[in-house]
Structures are given as structure tokens and as C-alpha cells.
């Protein structure tokens, strides 16, 4: 590696370390990050784009605290849908405003027939149940069965962290 590549690799690591616990709620978070690192905001944005492009950073997104927003009922809806339709149905469900994330998982027959999971948040269990019933109505006969698993406690959610 030449000195420019070494400097960029070091800067990329510093960007990840400074941002992995979250960016501030600010209209210009990359400018804040640039100031913290002592570099220009354009360089921070360029390096973030490069890390996203080459896969070193998978995504940059918001992780809301649903409880602080008043959504204290969290239900993981689980769906038994035909395996060949899982991708299409998952995209349809995942695109709904009432679903925060949706993904496929393997079944574990005979005890666990579900292969599609979609998280729904609400202010009450009844609200979540109603939203899930709406999803079921939308999907119609493509759903063989479904259920809702409600959260019983808050778990600390963090992704992979690198050490300084």
C-alpha cells in the first residue's frame, strides 16, 4: 500500500469508529462527523460512498427506539407461505408502511411451519393484531397460517462493533 492508500484506510477506520454508535440527530450529520475527525465533509461522504460501494459498510440507516416514540407493542408476525412465493410476498409485505423489517427464515417442521417474518409496531397489542390481520387480508389465500409473537422485554440492539 502506498501512503495515500494507508491514509485512506486509516481515515475509513476512524470514520467507522466515530459513527458506529450512531450519528447525531442533525440536519448535516456528515459535517458533524467531519468536524470530529478534522477533515472536510466532502471527504467523509466520499469515503462513506466508497465503503458502501465495496461492501465494507453494508448499509447506513435509522434505528428508531419504538418505545420512546410511543410504540410499546411490538409483534413479530410469522407467516406460512409457499416457498416459491416467499421472495415476492416478502417484498410486498416489506414495502408496507406498517412493517419495519421483513425477512425469510427456514421452517422447522413439524413444530415450526413459518418461513416469513415481519415486524409490526403499535401503541397496543390490539393495534398490532389489527395491522397483522390487514396483512393477512392483503395476502389472501397465499397464506396458509400466521401468528404474532409479542415482545416481552427490550433487548439492546447493536450491530457489529470494531474496537479502536
N, C-alpha and C positions, 0 to 999 in steps of 0.2 A: 504494500500500500504506500502511495506517496503521501506527502504531508497534507495535501488538500483532502484526500480521502480519509486520512486519520482524523483531521479536524472535523470533517462532516460526520464521521462515525461517532466521535465524542459528542458533538452537538446533538445528534439524533438521540443518543443515550440520555443526555441531560434533558432533552425535551420530554422523553418518555418518563423519566424520573419525576420531573416537575409537574406533569399533567396526569399521571396515572391515578392519583387520588381524586381527580376531578378538576375542572376548570371553574373559575368564579362565574357567578350569575352576573354577567356583564355584557353590554352590547358589543364589545370588542375583546373577547377573551384571549385571542391570539396576540393582541397588542399587550395585554397584561402579562402573558407568558413571555413575550419577547423582552419586556422590561425586566422581568425577574431574571432572565438569562443573560441580559446585557447584549442582545443582538437586535437586529431590525425585524419588525413584524412580517415583512415580505419573506425574509429568510425562514422564519418559523413556519409560515404557511407553505412555502416551497418544500421544506423538509417533511412536513406532515403529509403533503400530497405524495411525495416520493415513497414514504414508508407505507402509505395506504396502497399505492400502486404496486409495490413489490411484495406486499403481504406481511411485512414486519409488524404492521398495525392492521388488524382486521377491520375495525370499524371505530367510528367516533360517534357517540350517541348520548342521549339524555337518559339518565336512570332516575325516574321520579320516585319520591317517597310517597306512596299512595296514602299511607296513614296520615301524614301531615296535610295532605290535600283533602282529607275527609272521607277517603275511600277505605273503610276499615273491613269490609267484607271482600275477601279475595278467594275466588273459586277457580280451581283448575278443572276445566271441563275436559272430559275424556270421551273419545268417540271411537266406535267400532264402524269403520267404513271399509269398503272394498279396497284391498291393497293396490290394485291397479288404478284407483281413483284418488289415492291419498295425496299425491302432489297437487292435482287440480283442486281438490276440495280444500286442502291446506292453504293454498294461495287465496282461495275465495274467503275462507274464514279469517286468515291472517290480515286481509285487506279491510276487514270491518273495523270501524272506529271503536267498537266496544271491546276489541281484543288487543291486549298489549303485546303478546307474542304467541306464536303457534309453531309447533314442530311435530315431526314424526318420530315414533319410538317403536321398537319391536313388541309384538304381542308375546304373552307368556301363557299360552293355553295349557290347561283348560281354565285356569283361575283368573287370567287377565286378558280379556279379548280386545282391549283398546289399543289402537295404533296411531291415533292423532290426539294431540294435546293442545288446548288453547286457554290461556289465562284471561279471565274476565274479572274486573274490579267493580265494586259497587259500594254504596253507602249502607247497604243492608244485605243480608243473605237473600231476602225476598227479591231485591232488585237484581242480584246476580242470577238467581234462579230464573227470573223472567227473561233476562237477556239471553241466557243459555237456551231457554225454550224458543226464543225467537230465532236463534241459530238453527235449532233443530227443524223448525218450520221452514226456514230458508232451504235447508239441505234436503228436506223431504225424505223420500224412500231410499236415498243413498246412505242413510244412517240406519244401521241395524240396531244399535243401542248406544246409550250415552249415560254419563253420570257427572256429578260435580263433587269435587273434593275440596273442602274449605280449609283454609289455613287456620292453624290453631295457635301459632306463635310467629313472631317476627324473627327471621334469620338474617344475619348480616350478609349482605350481598356484595361481594367484591370479585373482581376478575383476577387474573394472574398479575402478580406484582414482582418487579425485579428489585433487587437490593442495590443501593448506591455503591 
